[in-house]
Amino acid sequence: MLIKTYSAAVEGIHALLITIELHAVAGVDFTLVGLPDNAVRESRDRIRAALQVNGYDIPHKQLTINMAPADLKKEGAGYDLPLAIGMLAICEHIPTNALEGRMFVGELSLDGTLQPIHGMLPIALCAKEQGLKEIIVPKDNALEAAVVEGLDVYGAENLMDVVHFLNGIQTIEKTTVDIQQEFEKGQAVCDADFSDVRGQENVRRAMEIAAAGGHNILMIGPPGTGKSMLAKRLPSILPPLSLKEALETTKIHSVAGLLPKNHSILTQRPFRAPHHTITDVALVGGGTNPRPGEISLANNGVLFLDELSEYRAATLEVLRQPLEDRHITVVRTKSSVDFPASFMLVAAMNPCPCGYYGANNPAHPCTCTPAQIHRYLSRISGPLLDRIDLQCEIEAVPYEQLRETAPGESSAAMRERVTKAREVQKQRFANNALIHSNAMMSTKMVRQYCALDAECDKLLEFTMTKLGLSARAYDRILKVARTIADLDGSQDIQKKHLLEAISYRSLDRSNWAG
């Protein structure tokens, strides 16, 4: 007798259909094939206990179970439910026609309770793509799976709920989600606001430019000047997520097991702030079974690296390729996985080891030698600095500004200007689905959309020669100038736009550290 059930395996942020074939003949053996890992092999004991607690048992036959495709590694406990359902069907406790057009996913406790798994959204998308009509999942995963339109999702609490449902004894309420309503409701929530910020008008302006063009930004200044506070408020002025971006972001967090409980879709741009002790693998993703790292978890959002100079040099250098390509490829001996990594890099650092170089603060004079300052700043390589569009100096806020009770300009007002600038860019790049902001422009696009008149061209030539800037820095200046012009509602890049863009190259000045 041959029975088939369907499940799915997550690979990267996508899922592949897994066909579980059960074949039974006379005997008492049990064989599981198809590259199962230890968690899958151990399912035999979990399933046996769950079946026995609920009045069933593993078939007393020679049972061969194949998980196809056989050359794909099967990981995790999410195959418990389809394996158990297949065993019950082969014992004729469930009609075989009840398995048609359905996918089963879920981990079994020893009493038969269904436990949630990671990666449910890509699994549900796989079920729909493969033409399956229904998916039966643990109840805690039902909202997440219900995001997929055109797929009937049933969330079950335990194994017996599924058995009775397949036998027509009882029903399971279908889970539905109004995606548009959930999406719009979640976008209205914002915890941090720029109205809390006192002073720092130049940095607020730099933040607005960065948000408007999707540019990377570095803030450098003494401790306690508000670098972290400003960075945490950047997501509040970014344009709202589109539904496509929200689904992609949700898939990544689902695979990583970071989707909040009882949430169907992420509606806020992610903000990730890893500690400076993070490893290369945790930052870019990987491991024996590749999982997304911090740069992928920050996809469509912000990656904040505080105390940038405290990160290991090797860790920072792995950012260079994803900052350019906006994706990361993790290669292992038997697999190669692509993770999206289209994020805004926001970094903050002190100007020297003691933190007070250039602060002009009598209470905290800088005690560092020029050699120490140079060595400290040299921890950030030139190629990485080239990829940071705006380098902004930040100073301590005067006491008079700290005492002000009137709130500063709100995030909503700044976001309105940012969104208008992004709309201009959306129209500009309407013929290229992969480009969404000025920061993503290729060199060819920079030449097309960032043309300069003779006066601006001469100014930029002088700057490039004086500061010894690279070709990459040249492109970055033009991209920032294009964004400033967009915020100004100007079709052409004017001299004032170019001058402001050049002013945001603080660390390119040869005399910065004395």
N, C-alpha and C positions, 0 to 999 in steps of 0.2 A: 504494500500500500504506500502511495506517495502523496504527501501533503505539502503545500507551499504557503508560506506567510511572507509578508513584506515588512521591511524596516529600512533604516538608512544609516549610513556612516558619515560622520563629519570629517571633511578634509580641508584644512584651512578655514575659510568662512563659507564653504559650500558643502553640500551633502550629496552623496551618491546612493542610489537605490541598492538595497541588499535583499536578495531573494533567499529566504531560509527554506531549504528543502529537507523534509523529514521522510525517511524510508524505513519501514518496519518489516521484519521477517521473524520467523520463529527463532527464539534464543533469549538470552538475558544480557547482552552486551550493550554498551553505550559508547558511541564514537562521535566526536565533534571535530569537523575539519573545516578548512577555509581560512587559515591564518588567524584564529582567535587568540587574543592575549590572555593573561592570567585571569583578569576580571571576568572575561567571557567564559573561560573554562570553569571558573568557580560558580557560574550560574547554575550548574547541575545541582549543587547542594542547596542553593537558595530556592530553586524551583521545587526540589523534592520536599523541603520543609513547608513551603507555601501551599503546595498541593495537598500534603497530608493534613495540615491544619484545617483545610477547607474540605476534607473528605475525599480527596483524590490521591493518586499516586503516579509516579513515573511509569510508563508502559513496561510491562514485564515481557519485553521482546528485544530482539537484536535491533537496536535503533541507531541509524546512521543519520547524522545531521550535517548538511553541507551549507556553508554560508557563501553565496556567490555574489560577486566575482571572487574566486578563490585566491587571487594574487593580491588582494587588497587587505591590509591589516585591519582587523576588527578589534576595537577598543571599548572599554567601559561596560557598565552594567545595564545599559539601555536596551539590550537584546533579551532581557529576562522575560518580558511580557510576550513578545512574538514567539519565543521558544516554548513558553508554557502553553500558549494558545494552540500552537502546533501539536504539542503532545496530547492535549485534551481532544483535539480534532482527530488525531490518529487513533485514539481510544473510543471515538464516536460519541464523546460527551458534548461535542459541538458539531453542527452540520458543516460540511466542507464548503457548501455554497455561501456560508456566512462570512468566509474569509476573502471572497472575491471583491476586488476594488477597494480594499481597506489596508491601511498601514497601522502597525502597532509599535509603540515605543514606550518604554518605562522600566524602571528598576523595581524589583520585588523585595519587600522585607520578608522575614521568615513567617510572618502571619498573613502574608498576601497583600499587605498595604502597598500601594504604588508610590514610589518616591520620585521626585522631579529629577530631570537630567539637564545637562548643558547642551546648548546648540539647537534648541527646539525650533526656532524660526527658520534656519536653513533647512532643517529636516522637513518642516511643513511645506516650504517652497519646493523641495524635491518631490514630495508626494503629488503636488499639483502638476508639476512639470511632467511627471511620469504618467499622468492621466488617471490617478487614483481619486476616488470621490470622497472618501472619508479617512480620518485619522483618529485613532483612539490613544489618548495620552494621559499621564497623571494629571489630576485636577489642578495642581499648582502650575502646570505648564500650559493649561488650556487657553488662557488669555493671550499668551505669547503666540501660540499657533493660530489663533483665530484672526490674527492680523491679515493672514493670507486669504484673499477673496476667492470665491469659487471652490472652497474646500470646506466640507462639513467637519467640524471639530467636536469631539466628545471627550470631556474630562471625567475620568473615573477615579474613585477613591481607593478601590482595591480590586483584586483579581476576580472575586465573585460578581462584582458589578458588571465586569466585562463579559463573563460567562453567561450571566442571566440576560444581558443585552443581546448577545449573539444568538441566544436561544429564543428570544422574543418573550421572555418571562417578565422583564421589566424594561423600562426605558431609561436612558441617560439624557438629561437635558443638553441640547446642543448649545455650545458656547458661541456667542456672537459679539462682535466689537464694532462700534461705529468709529471707524478709523479717523475720519475727518473731525468728529466731535472730540475724541481723545487728543488728537493732534493740536487742535486749536485751544483746548482747555489747558494743556500742559505748557504751551508757549507763553501764556500770560504770566507765568510764575518766574520771578527774578529776585534772588536773595540779596545780591550786592548791587549798589548803585553809585555812579560817579558823583552824585550830589553829596555824598559823604566826604569827598576829597576836598581838602582845603589847600588853596594855592596850586603849585605845580602846573601852571597853565601851559608851559612849553611841553611838558610830558603828556598832558591830556591831549594836546594837539597831535603829538607824535602817535599816540594811541589811536586817535581817530583816523589818521592817515593809514596806519597799519591795518586797522579794521576795514577801511574802505577799499583797500587794494589787496588784502590777504597777505601782507608783507610780514616778514620776520623782524623782530625788534629786540634790541639789547639795551637795558637800562644800567647805567654805571654811576655809582655815587656812594656816599657814606652810609653807615648803618642807621636805621630809623628814619629814613627820608620818605618812606612810603612805597618802595619798589614792589613789595609783595602785595600791598593793598591795591595798587593800581593794576597789577597783573590779574588779580582775582576779579576785577570789575570789567576786564576786557570782553568776556563773553556777553555781557549785558548790552554791548553796543554792536555786536556782530549781527548781520542779517538773520532773520529766522531760518531755521532748517526747512528745506523743501521736503516733500514726502519721500522722494527718492533718497535724499541724504539721510533722512531719519531711519528708513528701512536698512540702509547699509550700516549705519552706526549701531542700530539695534542688533543686527546679525553679529557684529564683532563682539559686542558685550555679551550676547547670548552664548557664543562659543566659549568666551572666557569665564562664563558663570557669574558675571557681574550685573546682570539685569535685575533691577530691584523687584522684590516680590510683589505680586499683584499688579505689575506693569505690563502693558501689552506692547508699547512702543516708546522709545526715547524721543522726547520733543525738545530738549535743551542741548545746545552744543556742548560736547564734553570738555572738561577742564581737568587735565592730568598734571600732577606736580610730584614726580618721583624724587626721593631723597638722593643726595649726591653720592651715596654709597652703592647705588644701583649697578648691577652688572651689565655687560654688553648684551647678553641674551635676554635679560628682563626688559631692556630698553627696546631692542629691535624685534624681539620675538625669537622663537626657536625651541630648543629642548629636543629630547629624543623623539617625542611626538609633537611636532611644531605647533605652538600656540601663539596667538598675537601678543606683541609686547606693548610697552607704553606708547610708542609712536603710532601704533595702529589703534589703540584704545583712544588716542587723541584725534583720530581721523575725523575730519569735518569740524574740528574744534581747536583747542589750544593746548600745547605742551609747554608747561612752565618749568624752566630749570633755574632754581634759585641757587645763589652762590655758585655760579657757573665755573669759576676757576677752581673750585674744590672737587669737581668731577675728575675722574681719571682721564688722562689724555686719550687713551685708547678707546674709552667709552664714548667720548665726544666725537672722535673721528668717524665712528660708524654712522653718525648722522649725516655725513656729507652726501652720500648717494641718495638716501630717501628725500633729503631736502631738495634735490634736483629732480628726481624721477617721480616723486610722490607715491611710490610703492616700494615694498621691500620683498626680495625673494630669498626665502630660507631654503637652503639646499642641504639635504641629508643623503646618506648613502643610497637609500632606496626611494627617496621621494624629493619633490621640489614643490614648495608651497608659496604662493603669492599672497601677501597681505597688503591692503591699501594703507597708505600713510600720507594722506594729504592734510597736513596740519599746519597751523601757525606756530612758529617757535617764538616764545617769549622768554627772554633770559634776563637775569639780574646778577650783578656782581659788585664787589667793593673795588675801589681803584688801587688798593695796595693791601698788604697783609694786615696792617693795623686798621685800615678802613677809612682813614681821615686825610689822605693826600688830596690837596686842593680844596679842602673844606673851609679853610679860613676860620676855624673854630678855636679860640684861645684856650677853651677848656679841654680840648682834645687835639693837641698839636700832633702832626704826623711824625712818627719816630722811625720811619723806614728810610733806608739809604736808596739812592737812585738805582743801584744794582738790584736791590730787593724788589723795588717797584717794577723794574724792567723784567725781572725773572717771573714775578707774579703775573704780569700781563701776558707774558710769552706762553703761559700755559694754554692760552686760546690760540690755536694755529691760524695763520693767515688764510688758508683755504676755507676754514670754517667762518671766519669773520667776513670773508667775501660774500658768503651766502646769507648774511644778516643784513637786510636792506637798510634798517634804521638803527643807528647807534646814538643813544641819547644820554647826555649827562643830566644828572638829577641832584639838586642841592637841598639842604635842610630848609624847612618851611619857617619863615620868621614868626615870632610869637604873636605879633599882631594878627596875622592871618589865621593862626590856630584858634584865636579867641573869637573869630567871626561866628555869629550864630545863624546868619542867613545861609541856606543851603546853596551849594554850587550848582552848575548846570547839570540837569538830570541825564541819566543814560538814555531816556526816551528821546530827548531832543537830539542828542548826538547820534543815536541809532537812526533817526529819521534822515539825517544828512548822509550817513553811511549807506543806508539802503538806496537812496537816490543815486549815489555814485555807483553802487553795484548794478543798478538798473541800466545805467549808461554802458557799463562794461558788458552786461548781458546782451544788449543789442549789438555792441561792437563785435562780440564773439559768437553771434547767433549761428554762424555757419560751422562752428567747431564745438562739438558736444563735450570735448575733453577740457576745454578752457573756460573757467568761470570768473577769473579775476585777473587784474593786471600782473600780479606776481607770478602767474602761471604762463605768461607769454614766452614763446620761443624767441631765439635771436632774430629769426626772420620776421616775426610779428613786431618786435621792438623797432626794427628798421621801418616797418610799415606804419605803425601807429604812434611812434615817438619821434617824428621828424622835427628838426630844429631849424630855426632861421639862422642867418649868418652870424648875428651877434651872439646867440646862445651857443652856437657851435664853437665859436672862438673862446667863449668863457669855459666851456667844458674841456676844450683842448688844453687850456692853461691849467685847469684844475688837475686833469689827468697827469700832466707833465710835472706839476709842482709836487703832488702827493705821491707820484709813482704808482698809480692805481692799476689794477689788472683789468683785463677785458671783461671779466665777470662783474667787477665793481662798476664798470662803465654801464653795463646793461642794467644793473640794479638802480643806479642813479636815475636813468631814463624811465624805468618803471615807476619809481616813486614820484618823479616829476609828472608823469602821466596821471597818476592817482590824485596828486594835488590839483592838477588842472581839472580833473573830473569833479572834485569837491567844489571847485571854484566855478563850475559850469562853463568852462572854457573848452572850445574845440581844439585849440592849439596850445602847445606848451610855451609859456611865456618866460621871460627872464626871471621874474619873481618866483615862478614855480621851480625853475631849475636851481636858483640860489638856495631856496629852502631845502630842496632835495640834497644838495651838496652839504648843507649844514648838518645833516644827519649822518655824517661819516666821521664822527669824533675820533675813533681809534685809528683812522687812516692818517691823522696828522702826525708828522714825524716828531713834533715837539710836545706831544701830549703828556708824556711822563717826564718832561724836563730835559 
